[in-house]
Amino acid sequence: MIWSCPLLIIIALSAVTWTSTHLLDPFRPLERLAPGVPVPPDMKPLNVQVVALDWKWLFIYPDLGIATVNELALPVNVPVRFAITSSDQFNTFYAPTLAGMIYAMPTMRSELNAVLNKAGESWGYSGNYTGRGYSGMRFKLRGFEAADFDRWVAEVKSGGGSLALPNLVELVKPSERVPVIRFASVEEGLFDRALNRCVEPGKPCMVDLMRRDMEADRGHAHPHGVPTMPPGRSAEPLVGSKPKPALDKAPEEKGSGPNVTLRAEGGGWPITAVLTAGERHEQFALDALMDSGAVPRPGRGRPRLRARRAAGDGGLFQPTGPTPPQAAAERTGHPDPQGPTAPARLRQSRIPRAQQGRAAD
């Protein structure tokens, strides 16, 4: 019984979250124009196709046969269905007075169902940084009453100009702070070309490439002579055989090579050195002495050390200048000209100073 009240609260919150989240789905058709005002059954939404270009916005009204650049005009209290894509870059379509931010992505079709409830002018933006012209990538959002919107459509159609494929090719090219452009007519299928990235002449559309691959998988020839998709990872190389992954190789197939994890000669270990456990301990001790300044580091006239290259040479290092103990004696004035060995000095450096004095006594 003690958990019944928290459980009921969780169930209530879950129900509210589930329903409210689905009500905010931008793909969901509108059910009301305003609070308490449902959408009339016979009212059809206005279709607008949006293409995010560099750095401007293209709006196509397929039902009206017109198009604009950097100007979006909508009738108030009329549902609008947006189809949104991008020609090249990842953008966001954002009109604060209309709806929330919706992604505009290349080769993908986003959708937004919205309604404008108030006449007037405002601005829309790209909410995603896309380079040099991002700050000027905005459009004018104009809300009209029904009669005023009809006059605006007639004005666009009387202005002349046509948006055909050659015009779209020019629009796709990057440009900044483009003024409002209106087109009285629009060639059919331009939005699909932008969506499938086949605006350039002679470039095959992605939908045709995918359809060709589907037909090829079924054993049927494709009616259009479009290029083939590039081979994937499973394809055999053009020359030679497919390499065998290292994890699938036996130990004798992998071979061996120099230990490249060792430090270079100027900072300690030479790359070609192959050290035993005892030699590594001696190298650690010498590195610690060089870090503390007791022994000069190699290079710039100081003693240079190199790893033994053959067995039986009497030690790990062969000095090309004064030996490390001699250099340490010259630097520290140690009475023993040979100086203590590196491991012994390292051990001495780890003894507390008070104990070192007692040990000297």
Wavefront OBJ file of the C-alpha trace (Angstrom):
o trace
v 0.000 0.000 0.000
v 2.865 2.388 0.691
v 3.896 2.328 -2.968
v 0.415 2.784 -4.434
v 0.452 6.609 -4.304
v 3.890 7.009 -6.008
v 2.859 4.411 -8.584
v -0.316 6.336 -9.442
v 1.695 9.558 -9.813
v 4.144 7.853 -12.197
v 1.265 6.431 -14.263
v -0.409 9.850 -14.522
v 2.810 11.601 -15.519
v 3.578 8.906 -18.093
v 0.133 9.296 -19.682
v 0.478 13.080 -19.888
v 4.008 12.814 -21.339
v 2.962 10.231 -23.926
v -0.027 12.195 -25.218
v 1.643 15.621 -25.189
v 4.759 14.321 -26.936
v 2.745 12.851 -29.800
v 0.729 16.055 -30.092
v 4.006 17.894 -30.805
v 4.996 15.558 -33.641
v 5.658 17.870 -36.653
v 4.579 15.108 -39.068
v 1.176 14.904 -37.422
v -1.601 16.715 -39.339
v -3.230 19.562 -37.468
v -6.527 18.959 -35.696
v -7.213 22.570 -34.712
v -6.445 26.043 -36.037
v -6.445 27.692 -32.613
v -7.542 26.751 -29.093
v -11.152 25.617 -29.395
v -11.190 26.011 -33.210
v -10.995 22.651 -35.007
v -9.890 22.327 -38.615
v -12.962 22.226 -40.924
v -13.318 18.853 -42.642
v -13.380 20.416 -46.125
v -10.325 22.661 -45.616
v -7.264 21.533 -47.547
v -3.768 22.454 -46.328
v -1.500 24.688 -48.360
v 1.555 22.747 -49.564
v 4.925 24.521 -49.456
v 8.228 22.922 -50.428
v 11.289 24.359 -48.676
v 14.870 23.937 -49.902
v 17.735 25.255 -47.794
v 20.463 26.572 -50.120
v 23.822 28.296 -49.505
v 22.917 30.845 -48.054
v 19.258 31.448 -48.899
v 15.846 29.799 -48.754
v 13.800 28.588 -51.704
v 10.020 28.233 -51.271
v 7.997 26.408 -53.910
v 4.190 26.467 -53.923
v 3.361 23.403 -56.058
v -0.404 23.925 -55.816
v -0.110 27.546 -56.987
v 2.708 27.095 -59.519
v 4.887 29.882 -58.081
v 8.138 30.097 -56.131
v 10.052 32.663 -54.097
v 13.515 33.116 -52.619
v 13.835 34.482 -49.071
v 10.117 35.291 -48.856
v 7.462 33.069 -47.317
v 3.867 34.289 -47.575
v 1.066 32.375 -45.844
v -2.661 32.909 -45.317
v -3.688 33.114 -41.668
v -5.799 30.392 -40.078
v -5.068 27.976 -42.923
v -3.113 24.749 -42.211
v 0.200 24.570 -44.044
v 2.109 21.387 -44.835
v 5.834 21.988 -45.324
v 8.148 19.524 -47.075
v 11.717 20.464 -46.107
v 15.109 19.421 -47.438
v 18.576 20.879 -48.019
v 20.747 21.004 -51.107
v 24.120 20.583 -49.436
v 24.453 21.374 -45.732
v 22.729 20.463 -42.498
v 20.336 23.345 -41.719
v 17.385 24.113 -39.492
v 14.204 25.815 -40.666
v 13.143 28.168 -37.891
v 10.246 30.635 -37.952
v 9.614 31.625 -34.304
v 6.154 33.126 -34.916
v 5.038 30.035 -36.843
v 6.419 26.861 -35.244
v 9.494 25.295 -33.725
v 12.816 24.464 -35.305
v 12.829 21.679 -37.917
v 15.909 20.067 -39.423
v 16.658 20.464 -43.136
v 19.032 17.688 -44.201
v 20.445 16.683 -47.597
v 18.807 13.622 -49.191
v 16.163 13.596 -46.437
v 12.620 14.952 -46.417
v 11.368 16.515 -43.212
v 7.781 17.608 -42.699
v 6.112 20.304 -40.649
v 2.406 20.929 -40.172
v 1.716 24.415 -38.824
v -0.689 27.339 -38.958
v -0.189 31.093 -38.741
v -2.837 32.773 -36.604
v -1.874 36.429 -36.925
v -1.303 38.661 -39.939
v 1.894 40.662 -40.099
v 5.571 40.390 -40.952
v 8.386 38.691 -39.093
v 11.636 36.876 -39.854
v 12.688 33.282 -40.244
v 16.188 31.982 -39.754
v 18.589 29.123 -40.127
v 19.300 27.854 -36.631
v 22.410 25.891 -37.590
v 25.785 27.410 -38.422
v 26.683 26.688 -42.044
v 29.676 28.855 -42.812
v 30.481 32.333 -44.040
v 26.990 33.426 -45.101
v 25.121 31.988 -42.116
v 24.347 35.348 -40.484
v 22.502 36.568 -43.590
v 20.570 33.347 -44.222
v 17.129 34.629 -43.244
v 13.763 35.015 -44.933
v 10.782 37.324 -44.520
v 7.643 35.656 -43.165
v 4.487 37.475 -44.235
v 1.021 36.600 -42.942
v -2.003 37.692 -45.002
v -5.722 37.469 -44.670
v -7.341 35.296 -47.346
v -8.098 38.152 -49.748
v -4.687 39.751 -49.315
v -2.979 36.412 -49.917
v -4.855 35.961 -53.191
v -3.688 39.426 -54.281
v -0.119 38.524 -53.375
v -0.308 35.341 -55.492
v -1.673 37.336 -58.442
v 1.127 39.876 -58.024
v 3.772 37.124 -58.133
v 2.237 35.567 -61.233
v 2.081 38.903 -63.026
v 5.720 39.672 -62.261
v 7.071 37.176 -64.779
v 10.094 34.949 -64.432
v 10.271 31.183 -64.467
v 12.082 28.755 -62.204
v 13.451 25.992 -64.401
v 16.330 23.581 -63.909
v 19.009 25.997 -65.248
v 17.792 28.653 -62.789
v 17.942 26.156 -59.927
v 21.513 25.260 -60.878
v 22.459 28.913 -60.465
v 20.547 29.231 -57.196
v 22.356 26.260 -55.697
v 25.675 28.078 -56.034
v 26.725 29.785 -52.772
v 25.680 33.432 -52.497
v 25.135 35.802 -49.577
v 22.397 38.279 -48.632
v 20.276 37.507 -51.692
v 17.275 39.849 -52.094
v 13.743 38.569 -52.501
v 13.207 36.832 -55.857
v 9.826 35.770 -57.248
v 9.023 33.275 -60.009
v 5.678 33.311 -61.801
v 6.009 29.665 -62.882
v 7.906 26.613 -61.684
v 9.128 23.571 -63.537
v 7.637 20.407 -62.080
v 9.890 18.093 -60.061
v 12.543 20.585 -58.921
v 12.034 19.782 -55.245
v 12.544 16.081 -55.960
v 15.745 16.884 -57.834
v 17.053 18.862 -54.871
v 16.027 16.051 -52.538
v 17.791 13.404 -54.642
v 20.857 15.592 -55.310
v 20.604 15.559 -59.082
v 20.314 19.261 -59.822
v 23.477 19.323 -61.923
v 22.973 18.284 -65.570
v 23.923 14.681 -66.226
v 24.059 13.690 -62.565
v 21.877 10.652 -61.781
v 19.295 10.946 -59.037
v 19.686 8.853 -55.937
v 16.202 7.410 -56.328
v 17.165 6.123 -59.795
v 20.353 4.562 -58.447
v 18.450 2.813 -55.685
v 15.760 1.650 -58.101
v 18.424 0.291 -60.428
v 20.019 -1.661 -57.613
v 16.654 -3.091 -56.638
v 15.963 -4.148 -60.201
v 19.425 -5.667 -60.514
v 18.857 -7.694 -57.361
v 15.680 -9.085 -58.874
v 17.445 -10.019 -62.092
v 15.841 -7.306 -64.215
v 17.696 -4.741 -66.300
v 17.124 -1.095 -65.475
v 15.537 0.921 -68.308
v 17.837 3.908 -67.754
v 21.564 3.811 -68.332
v 22.608 5.293 -64.993
v 26.015 4.726 -63.367
v 26.408 1.993 -60.816
v 26.781 2.608 -57.131
v 30.364 2.420 -55.828
v 31.288 -0.997 -54.392
v 30.979 -1.448 -50.655
v 33.306 -3.077 -48.162
v 32.276 -6.557 -49.239
v 33.514 -5.984 -52.811
v 36.747 -7.622 -53.940
v 39.682 -5.279 -54.688
v 40.489 -4.469 -58.294
v 44.049 -5.820 -57.935
v 45.076 -8.811 -55.830
v 43.061 -10.642 -53.244
v 41.142 -9.309 -50.310
v 43.477 -8.790 -47.299
v 43.012 -11.004 -44.283
v 42.205 -9.193 -41.021
v 44.940 -9.322 -38.387
v 42.595 -10.848 -35.817
v 41.992 -13.803 -38.160
v 45.704 -14.492 -38.690
v 47.662 -17.196 -36.870
v 50.665 -16.041 -34.767
v 53.155 -17.303 -37.370
v 51.393 -15.261 -40.076
v 51.699 -11.959 -38.244
v 55.522 -11.818 -38.213
v 57.538 -9.566 -35.928
v 59.243 -6.198 -36.034
v 61.176 -3.751 -33.903
v 59.754 -2.588 -30.613
v 58.615 0.899 -31.537
v 57.197 1.647 -28.084
v 60.659 2.413 -26.635
v 61.862 5.963 -26.212
v 64.129 7.623 -28.766
v 67.870 7.890 -28.124
v 67.799 11.638 -27.379
v 65.308 11.122 -24.567
v 66.372 7.754 -23.196
v 65.894 4.478 -24.996
v 66.818 4.046 -28.653
v 64.016 2.661 -30.745
v 66.094 -0.346 -31.843
v 67.013 -1.372 -28.288
v 65.735 -4.724 -27.048
v 66.118 -4.694 -23.282
v 65.908 -7.446 -20.707
v 64.248 -6.959 -17.338
v 67.556 -6.085 -15.655
v 68.520 -3.689 -18.413
v 65.169 -1.940 -18.168
v 65.732 -1.477 -14.422
v 69.139 0.070 -15.128
v 67.628 2.330 -17.799
v 64.895 3.478 -15.395
v 67.529 4.326 -12.816
v 69.581 6.348 -15.313
v 66.465 8.192 -16.530
v 65.609 9.123 -12.959
v 69.122 10.512 -12.424
v 68.902 12.568 -15.606
v 65.474 13.896 -14.582
v 66.872 15.010 -11.209
v 69.901 16.703 -12.825
v 72.490 14.452 -11.154
v 73.552 13.130 -14.562
v 73.619 15.355 -17.663
v 71.257 14.458 -20.462
v 72.762 13.379 -23.795
v 73.069 15.822 -26.657
v 74.492 19.342 -27.169
v 78.033 18.357 -26.152
v 76.972 16.218 -23.219
v 77.623 12.479 -22.977
v 75.648 10.470 -25.484
v 74.632 6.919 -24.692
v 73.645 4.157 -27.012
v 72.245 0.699 -26.378
v 74.473 -2.264 -26.824
v 74.033 -3.747 -30.215
v 75.638 -7.137 -29.615
v 75.963 -9.431 -26.654
v 79.193 -9.464 -24.669
v 80.094 -5.778 -24.891
v 80.216 -5.517 -21.111
v 77.119 -3.482 -20.333
v 73.923 -1.866 -21.472
v 75.473 1.429 -22.572
v 78.641 2.430 -24.342
v 79.572 6.108 -23.819
v 80.788 8.166 -26.766
v 82.016 10.896 -24.318
v 82.753 10.865 -20.623
v 80.996 8.058 -18.796
v 77.949 8.991 -16.709
v 79.807 8.469 -13.366
v 82.723 10.637 -14.559
v 80.358 13.346 -15.728
v 78.506 13.172 -12.414
v 81.824 13.446 -10.493
v 82.802 16.528 -12.493
v 79.391 18.073 -11.896
v 78.899 17.227 -8.203
v 82.489 16.990 -6.967
v 81.988 13.442 -5.687
v 85.241 12.099 -4.131
v 84.965 8.850 -6.006
v 85.991 9.605 -9.623
v 83.906 6.678 -10.808
v 80.933 7.736 -8.694
v 78.309 5.399 -7.323
v 76.486 3.198 -9.748
v 73.165 4.389 -11.099
v 70.993 1.923 -9.138
v 72.918 2.681 -5.932
v 72.506 6.429 -6.346
v 68.837 5.967 -7.115
v 68.399 3.941 -3.946
v 70.290 6.619 -1.980
v 68.051 9.352 -3.408
v 65.012 7.520 -2.055
v 66.385 7.537 1.549
v 65.172 10.474 3.659
v 67.779 13.196 4.139
v 68.040 12.618 7.938
v 68.643 8.898 7.412
v 71.269 9.662 4.765
v 73.213 11.704 7.358
v 73.073 8.898 9.910
v 74.154 6.424 7.270
v 77.128 8.628 6.373
v 78.149 8.765 10.057
l 1 2 3 4 5 6 7 8 9 10 11 12 13 14 15 16 17 18 19 20 21 22 23 24 25 26 27 28 29 30 31 32 33 34 35 36 37 38 39 40 41 42 43 44 45 46 47 48 49 50 51 52 53 54 55 56 57 58 59 60 61 62 63 64 65 66 67 68 69 70 71 72 73 74 75 76 77 78 79 80 81 82 83 84 85 86 87 88 89 90 91 92 93 94 95 96 97 98 99 100 101 102 103 104 105 106 107 108 109 110 111 112 113 114 115 116 117 118 119 120 121 122 123 124 125 126 127 128 129 130 131 132 133 134 135 136 137 138 139 140 141 142 143 144 145 146 147 148 149 150 151 152 153 154 155 156 157 158 159 160 161 162 163 164 165 166 167 168 169 170 171 172 173 174 175 176 177 178 179 180 181 182 183 184 185 186 187 188 189 190 191 192 193 194 195 196 197 198 199 200 201 202 203 204 205 206 207 208 209 210 211 212 213 214 215 216 217 218 219 220 221 222 223 224 225 226 227 228 229 230 231 232 233 234 235 236 237 238 239 240 241 242 243 244 245 246 247 248 249 250 251 252 253 254 255 256 257 258 259 260 261 262 263 264 265 266 267 268 269 270 271 272 273 274 275 276 277 278 279 280 281 282 283 284 285 286 287 288 289 290 291 292 293 294 295 296 297 298 299 300 301 302 303 304 305 306 307 308 309 310 311 312 313 314 315 316 317 318 319 320 321 322 323 324 325 326 327 328 329 330 331 332 333 334 335 336 337 338 339 340 341 342 343 344 345 346 347 348 349 350 351 352 353 354 355 356 357 358 359 360 361
